[in-house]
Amino acid sequence: MPQRKKKYFTLLILLIFIIACSTQYHYKTLSFFFDGVPNPGEQDLQVSNDSLTTDSTQTRSLRERASIPEYSFHAPYKAKECASCHDQGTMGKLLQPQPGLCFQCHNDFNNSFETLHGPVAAGYCTTCHNPHQSKERKLLVRNGEELCLYCHNPELVRDNLFHNISEETNCLTCHNPHGGENRFLIKKEACFLCHDDFKGQFNFLHGPVAGGFCLECHSPHIEDTENLLSRQGQDLCLYCHDKENVFRNEVHEDIENANCTECHNPHGGEDRYILN
């Protein structure tokens, strides 16, 4: 075969091979000789049906992916720095017990509050926080009231008048989860969420009011006393004020049965004696 013809023959064979690789050409060729050959174009149309009504594998995959909750991750865990907390030579044992391990990066609450929440005082950080990942903010193991009521008795909590203010109120709105200046761990600013802040009303403030220590006089857990006072009459004032010094003043003669608040405003006033 002459060289030129051989070249043309080779190009023809190559062209036939390329055309044969076409899906549509392949289908036309096969359907010419055989019945029932599926049309690849029709299959494409079937796959592209409305994804909202076609429960295809792809649709299910997308739906499942959309339902996966977003997680927050502990920084060392996210960075795959397992050795920051675990001893890799002893099958993942913690480098040191809680809370010392946590205090390598986080604040030591023992130096922050007079009274500590039980788990904090005992060093059980992971009672409330997940050390790796969580669907909740701040890596909490549970959401909202479920976190607190896992340990605290729900009946005792809900029987209290002040725990039924609003269904939307979270325990952490009033209580500090780590510690506080009182045994109820109530935040100083918690009272002002509902009550007036007296700091803008008087020139002189009563000491506990100025310090934000409402619980020195009021108890949020006592329901059957006037103004929720923790003590009655003079017993309330004389719990802090020295009785001998009070009655030594000639103005206070013959008032042993009088109520101090008849003359003094318990929150503040226009003079240093906070007189009404």
C-alpha positions in Angstrom: 0.0 0.0 0.0 1.4 3.4 -1.0 2.5 5.6 1.9 -0.2 8.2 1.3 -3.0 5.7 1.2 -1.8 4.0 4.3 -1.8 7.4 6.1 -5.4 8.1 5.0 -6.5 4.6 6.0 -5.0 5.1 9.5 -6.8 8.5 9.9 -10.1 6.9 8.8 -9.8 4.1 11.4 -9.0 6.6 14.1 -12.1 8.7 13.1 -14.3 5.7 13.2 -13.0 4.8 16.7 -13.6 8.4 18.0 -17.2 8.4 16.6 -17.9 5.0 18.1 -16.9 6.3 21.6 -19.8 8.8 21.4 -22.6 7.7 23.7 -25.3 8.8 21.3 -23.5 7.2 18.2 -23.0 4.0 20.3 -26.7 3.9 21.1 -27.7 4.5 17.5 -25.4 1.7 16.3 -26.6 -0.8 18.9 -30.3 0.1 18.5 -30.0 -0.5 14.7 -29.1 -4.2 15.3 -30.9 -4.8 18.7 -34.2 -4.0 20.3 -34.7 -2.6 23.8 -31.4 -0.7 24.0 -32.0 2.1 26.7 -31.6 5.7 25.5 -29.0 7.4 27.6 -30.7 10.8 27.0 -33.9 9.6 28.6 -32.0 8.3 31.6 -30.5 11.8 32.1 -34.0 13.3 32.0 -35.2 10.8 34.7 -32.4 11.8 37.0 -33.1 15.5 36.6 -36.7 15.2 37.9 -37.8 17.6 40.6 -35.6 16.9 43.5 -38.4 17.8 46.0 -40.5 14.9 44.8 -37.9 12.4 43.8 -36.4 10.6 46.8 -33.2 9.7 45.0 -30.0 8.7 46.7 -28.6 12.2 46.0 -31.6 13.9 47.5 -31.4 11.8 50.6 -27.7 12.5 51.0 -28.3 16.3 50.8 -31.2 16.1 53.3 -29.2 14.1 55.7 -26.3 16.5 55.4 -28.6 19.5 56.1 -29.9 17.9 59.3 -26.4 17.4 60.8 -26.2 20.0 63.7 -23.3 22.4 63.8 -20.8 21.6 66.5 -18.5 23.8 68.6 -15.1 22.4 69.2 -12.6 22.6 72.1 -9.6 24.4 70.6 -7.0 21.6 71.3 -9.4 18.9 70.0 -10.1 20.9 66.8 -6.4 21.4 66.2 -5.8 17.6 66.8 -3.4 18.5 69.7 -4.5 15.5 71.8 -1.2 15.6 73.7 -2.2 18.9 75.3 -4.5 17.0 77.6 -3.7 13.3 77.1 -0.6 11.2 77.7 -0.2 9.3 74.5 2.1 6.8 76.1 -0.5 5.5 78.5 -3.5 5.0 76.2 -4.8 8.5 76.5 -4.8 9.0 80.2 -5.1 12.7 81.3 -1.8 14.4 81.9 -3.2 15.6 85.3 -6.6 15.4 87.1 -9.3 18.0 86.8 -9.5 20.9 87.5 -5.7 21.5 87.3 -5.7 20.3 83.7 -8.4 22.8 82.8 -6.7 25.6 84.7 -3.7 25.4 82.4 -5.7 27.4 79.9 -8.9 28.5 81.8 -9.4 30.7 84.8 -9.2 29.2 88.3 -12.5 30.1 89.8 -11.2 29.3 93.3 -9.7 32.8 93.4 -12.7 34.5 91.8 -15.7 33.9 94.2 -16.4 33.5 97.9 -18.8 30.7 97.2 -18.3 28.1 94.5 -20.8 25.9 92.7 -20.5 22.3 93.8 -19.0 20.8 90.6 -16.6 23.8 90.4 -15.4 23.4 94.0 -14.9 19.6 93.5 -13.1 20.2 90.2 -15.6 18.3 88.0 -15.6 20.6 85.0 -16.8 17.9 82.6 -20.0 17.5 84.6 -21.2 20.6 82.6 -18.7 20.9 79.8 -17.8 18.4 77.1 -14.0 18.4 76.6 -14.1 17.7 72.9 -17.2 18.9 71.0 -20.8 19.9 71.6 -23.9 21.2 69.8 -24.3 23.7 72.7 -22.5 27.0 73.2 -19.5 26.9 75.6 -19.3 23.1 75.0 -22.1 22.5 77.5 -23.3 18.9 77.7 -27.0 19.9 77.8 -29.1 22.9 76.8 -31.0 25.4 79.0 -32.7 24.2 82.2 -31.8 20.6 81.3 -28.2 21.3 82.3 -29.2 22.4 85.8 -32.1 20.1 86.4 -29.9 17.1 85.7 -28.6 17.5 89.2 -31.1 19.9 90.9 -34.5 18.5 91.9 -37.0 19.9 89.4 -39.9 19.8 91.9 -38.0 21.8 94.5 -36.9 24.4 91.9 -40.3 24.9 90.3 -42.1 25.1 93.7 -40.3 28.3 94.3 -42.3 31.5 93.4 -39.3 33.1 91.7 -38.6 30.2 89.4 -41.9 30.7 87.7 -41.4 34.3 86.5 -41.2 33.3 82.8 -41.0 30.1 80.9 -38.3 31.7 78.7 -36.1 32.6 81.7 -33.0 30.5 81.9 -31.4 29.5 85.2 -28.2 31.3 84.2 -30.1 34.6 83.9 -30.0 35.0 87.7 -27.4 32.4 88.8 -23.7 32.3 88.1 -22.8 28.7 87.1 -19.4 28.9 88.6 -19.7 30.9 91.8 -20.8 34.1 93.5 -20.8 36.2 96.6 -23.8 34.4 98.2 -24.8 30.8 98.7 -27.5 31.0 96.0 -24.8 32.1 93.5 -27.2 35.0 92.4 -25.6 37.6 90.1 -25.4 41.1 91.5 -27.2 42.5 88.5 -29.9 39.8 88.5 -32.3 41.8 90.7 -32.3 44.8 88.4 -33.7 42.7 85.5 -37.1 43.2 87.2 -36.5 45.8 90.0 -35.3 49.4 89.8 -31.7 50.2 90.2 -31.5 52.6 93.1 -28.1 53.9 92.1 -29.7 56.6 90.0 -32.4 57.6 92.5 -30.5 58.8 95.6 -27.5 60.9 96.5 -26.6 58.5 99.3 -27.0 54.7 99.1 -27.4 52.2 101.9 -24.2 50.1 102.0 -25.6 46.8 100.8 -27.5 48.6 98.0 -24.3 50.4 96.8 -22.5 47.1 96.8 -25.2 45.3 95.0 -25.8 42.9 97.9 -29.6 42.7 97.8 -29.6 39.3 99.5 -28.3 40.9 102.7 -31.8 42.0 103.4 -34.0 40.1 100.9 -34.4 36.4 100.3 -35.7 35.2 96.9 -36.7 31.9 98.4 -39.0 33.2 101.2 -42.6 33.8 100.0 -44.5 34.6 103.2 -42.7 37.7 104.5 -43.3 41.4 103.6 -41.0 42.5 100.8 -39.3 39.1 101.0 -37.2 40.3 103.9 -35.0 37.7 105.5 -35.6 39.2 109.0 -38.4 41.3 110.5 -38.4 44.7 112.3 -35.3 45.8 114.0 -33.8 42.4 113.8 -33.1 43.1 110.1 -31.1 46.3 110.8 -29.5 45.2 114.0 -28.1 42.1 112.3 -25.4 44.4 110.8 -25.7 47.6 112.9 -24.4 47.5 116.5 -27.4 47.7 118.9 -25.5 49.5 121.6 -24.2 52.2 119.3 -27.7 52.7 117.8 -29.5 53.1 121.2 -26.7 55.2 122.7 -27.9 58.0 120.4 -30.4 60.3 122.2 -32.5 60.4 119.1 -33.1 56.7 119.5 -34.3 56.8 123.1 -37.6 55.0 123.8 -37.9 53.5 120.3 -37.1 49.9 121.1 -40.3 48.7 119.5 -40.2 51.0 116.6 -39.3 49.9 113.1 -36.1 51.5 111.7 -37.7 52.0 108.3 -40.2 54.4 109.7 -37.5 57.1 109.7 -34.8 55.6 107.5 -35.1 54.6 103.8 -33.5 51.1 103.5 -32.2 51.8 100.0 -31.0 55.4 100.0 -31.7 59.1 100.6 -30.6 62.7 100.3 -28.3 62.7 103.4 -25.8 60.3 104.9 -28.4 59.1 107.5 -30.7 58.1 104.6 -33.7 59.7 106.4 -37.1 59.6 104.8 
